[in-house]
Every structure is written in structure tokens, then in C-alpha cells.
Amino acid sequence: MNATQVRHWRRDPIAFVSDVLRDPDSDGRPFELYAEEEAFLREALTLTPGGSLPYSELLYSAPKKSGKTAIGAISMLYVIVALCGRYAEGYCLANDEEQAQGRVFQACGKIIECSPLLKDSAKIAKGSGVPNKEKVGTVTRAQLRTIAERKLPDLNSNSIEAAERIVMGTARSMGVDIVD
């Protein structure tokens, strides 16, 4: 991925979905979105002229088994990759904890595994359904400090050591091991 591509995707979230993301349930082909799903994603994720998202919260409702988990995963991956950059964090929110931690996070992992442009840059083999037991990646203490230094202004901490502990907790809750 290069800066020109990312600028293009920031202007058109649907281009990101079609150019980058692959549907793990259809042998790695691009996602086929309904017109309503495209309209929702375009309205919700296209930046305003001032460079911010148009809404602070999004609500997407659809019948059971209609692809809500995929839309949640697509939205999260778009915000992380196209809008936030290298040290971005994504938080899964859904109807309940099992759906957020299990289905949406696992869907993100499956999409990453299936999407060549993301798989090479993400250091996650698959999403962890049980982050305390099943590990999905590693981060070194040096990488942890770099992330903490970059995130320090956004964190509720007064020292780099406290920021490191916050980042370490986030990593562990996602199933990422800290190594020396």
C-alpha cells in the first residue's frame, strides 16, 4: 500500500473494500455489497471537507444472518487502515460481548488472512477467540515503547512507563504476546 492509494481510499471507502478486502466466505473474491450496504458505508465513512468523519457514532441494523458482522469488520478495518494509520487501534463493539470479541474480531482476522494487501503488513495470523490462551502475534518491548511514545498524547497517563502499561494491556487483551 502506498500513500496515493490510501488518499484515494480516504475519499472512497467502497474503493477500499473492493481494492483491498477479500471475502473469506467466497474463496477470497472481493466482497459483494448490497446497494444499501454501500450507501451506509459511503455515508458513514467518507470524510467531511474538514477531514473528520461525519458522525461520532454509527448504528447499523439488519435482520439476523444478513452480514452485520462482516459490515462491522469491514468498517473497523477501513478506519484502522485508511483513516488512522500505522499505530491505530480498533475496538469491537456489538450487541453483546461474545459477538464483539468473538465474531467481529474473528471476522477481521479472517478478512486479513484472505486479503493479500493486508496479510503481508499485519502481524496477526488469525483472530483470537480466546486471547488469554490463543496467541495471535508478538510485539517486542522496543516496539511497545515506540507505540506508547506515539500514543502518549491520546492516553490517560503522565509517563511513558504508564503509557507502555496501557498499550501492553491492550495487546494482551487482543492475544498479542510481549517478548524481549
C-alpha positions as CSV (number, residue, x, y, z in Angstrom):
1,M,0.0,0.0,0.0
2,N,1.3,3.4,-0.8
3,A,0.3,7.0,0.1
4,T,-1.5,7.6,-3.2
5,Q,-3.7,4.5,-2.7
6,V,-4.5,5.5,0.9
7,R,-5.5,9.0,-0.2
8,H,-7.8,7.5,-2.8
9,W,-9.4,5.2,-0.2
10,R,-9.9,8.0,2.2
11,R,-12.1,9.7,-0.4
12,D,-13.9,6.5,-1.3
13,P,-14.4,3.8,1.3
14,I,-16.1,1.4,-1.2
15,A,-12.9,1.5,-3.3
16,F,-11.0,0.3,-0.3
17,V,-13.5,-2.6,0.2
18,S,-13.2,-3.6,-3.5
19,D,-9.5,-3.0,-3.9
20,V,-8.2,-4.4,-0.6
21,L,-10.6,-6.6,1.3
22,R,-11.4,-10.2,0.3
23,D,-14.4,-12.2,1.4
24,P,-13.1,-15.3,3.2
25,D,-16.5,-17.0,2.7
26,S,-16.3,-16.8,-1.1
27,D,-12.9,-18.2,-1.8
28,G,-11.1,-14.9,-1.5
29,R,-13.1,-12.9,-4.0
30,P,-13.9,-9.3,-3.4
31,F,-16.9,-8.6,-1.1
32,E,-20.2,-8.2,-3.0
33,L,-22.1,-5.5,-1.1
34,Y,-25.8,-4.7,-1.5
35,A,-26.6,-1.1,-2.6
36,E,-27.9,-0.3,0.9
37,E,-24.6,-1.5,2.5
38,E,-22.6,0.6,0.0
39,A,-24.8,3.6,0.7
40,F,-24.4,3.1,4.5
41,L,-20.6,2.7,4.4
42,R,-20.1,5.6,2.0
43,E,-22.3,7.9,4.1
44,A,-20.8,6.8,7.4
45,L,-17.1,6.7,6.4
46,T,-16.5,9.4,3.8
47,L,-14.6,12.2,5.4
48,T,-16.1,15.7,5.6
49,P,-14.2,18.6,3.9
50,G,-12.7,19.3,7.3
51,G,-11.2,15.8,7.4
52,S,-13.4,14.2,10.1
53,L,-16.0,11.5,10.0
54,P,-19.5,12.9,9.6
55,Y,-20.9,11.0,12.6
56,S,-19.4,10.2,16.0
57,E,-21.5,7.1,16.3
58,L,-22.9,4.6,13.8
59,L,-25.9,2.3,14.1
60,Y,-26.4,-0.4,11.5
61,S,-29.4,-2.7,11.8
62,A,-30.4,-5.6,9.7
63,P,-32.1,-9.0,10.1
64,K,-30.3,-12.0,11.5
65,K,-27.8,-13.7,9.2
66,S,-27.6,-10.8,6.8
67,G,-24.0,-9.8,7.1
68,K,-23.9,-7.4,10.1
69,T,-20.7,-9.0,11.4
70,A,-19.0,-8.5,8.0
71,I,-20.1,-4.9,7.9
72,G,-18.7,-4.3,11.4
73,A,-15.4,-5.9,10.4
74,I,-15.2,-4.0,7.1
75,S,-15.8,-0.7,8.9
76,M,-13.2,-1.4,11.6
77,L,-10.6,-2.4,9.0
78,Y,-11.3,0.7,6.9
79,V,-10.9,3.0,9.9
80,I,-7.7,1.4,11.1
81,V,-6.0,1.1,7.7
82,A,-7.3,4.0,5.6
83,L,-8.0,6.6,8.3
84,C,-5.8,6.0,11.3
85,G,-2.5,4.6,10.1
86,R,0.3,2.5,11.4
87,Y,-0.3,2.5,15.2
88,A,-4.1,2.6,15.0
89,E,-6.2,0.6,17.4
90,G,-9.7,-0.8,16.8
91,Y,-12.3,-1.7,19.3
92,C,-15.1,-4.2,18.5
93,L,-18.5,-3.1,19.7
94,A,-21.6,-5.1,19.0
95,N,-24.9,-6.2,20.6
96,D,-23.0,-8.3,23.2
97,E,-19.5,-9.2,24.3
98,E,-19.5,-12.6,22.6
99,Q,-20.4,-11.0,19.2
100,A,-17.9,-8.2,19.7
101,Q,-14.9,-10.2,20.9
102,G,-15.8,-13.4,19.1
103,R,-17.5,-12.8,15.8
104,V,-16.4,-9.3,14.8
105,F,-12.7,-9.7,15.8
106,Q,-12.5,-13.2,14.3
107,A,-14.1,-11.8,11.1
108,C,-11.4,-9.1,10.9
109,G,-8.7,-11.8,11.3
110,K,-10.3,-13.9,8.6
111,I,-10.5,-10.9,6.2
112,I,-6.9,-10.0,6.9
113,E,-5.8,-13.6,6.2
114,C,-7.7,-13.6,2.9
115,S,-6.6,-10.1,1.7
116,P,-3.1,-10.1,0.3
117,L,-2.5,-6.3,0.7
118,L,-3.3,-6.6,4.4
119,K,-1.9,-10.0,5.3
120,D,1.7,-9.0,4.5
121,S,1.6,-5.9,6.7
122,A,-0.4,-7.3,9.6
123,K,1.4,-9.4,12.0
124,I,-1.6,-11.4,13.0
125,A,-2.1,-14.9,11.7
126,K,-5.7,-15.1,12.8
127,G,-8.1,-13.5,15.2
128,S,-8.0,-14.9,18.8
129,G,-11.3,-16.0,20.2
130,V,-9.6,-16.7,23.5
131,P,-6.9,-14.1,23.8
132,N,-5.6,-15.3,27.2
133,K,-4.9,-18.8,25.8
134,E,-4.7,-18.5,22.0
135,K,-1.9,-16.0,20.9
136,V,-2.1,-14.3,17.5
137,G,1.1,-12.4,17.4
138,T,4.0,-10.8,19.2
139,V,5.4,-7.4,19.9
140,T,8.8,-6.6,21.3
141,R,9.4,-4.3,24.2
142,A,11.1,-1.8,21.9
143,Q,8.0,-1.8,19.6
144,L,5.8,-1.4,22.6
145,R,7.8,1.7,23.7
146,T,7.6,3.2,20.2
147,I,3.8,2.7,20.2
148,A,3.5,4.1,23.7
149,E,5.5,7.2,22.7
150,R,3.4,7.8,19.7
151,K,0.1,7.2,21.6
152,L,1.1,9.1,24.8
153,P,-0.8,12.3,23.9
154,D,-4.0,10.3,23.4
155,L,-3.6,8.1,26.6
156,N,-4.7,9.0,30.1
157,S,-1.2,8.8,31.5
158,N,1.5,11.1,32.8
159,S,4.6,9.0,32.0
160,I,5.9,6.8,29.2
161,E,6.0,3.9,31.6
162,A,2.3,4.2,32.4
163,A,1.6,4.5,28.6
164,E,3.6,1.3,28.0
165,R,1.5,-0.5,30.6
166,I,-1.7,0.7,28.9
167,V,-0.5,-0.4,25.4
168,M,0.7,-3.7,26.9
169,G,-2.8,-4.4,28.4
170,T,-4.4,-3.7,25.1
171,A,-2.0,-6.0,23.3
172,R,-2.6,-8.8,25.8
173,S,-6.4,-8.4,25.6
174,M,-6.1,-8.9,21.8
175,G,-4.0,-12.1,22.2
176,V,-0.6,-10.5,21.4
177,D,2.4,-11.7,23.4
178,I,5.1,-9.2,24.6
179,V,8.6,-10.5,24.0
180,D,12.1,-9.1,24.9
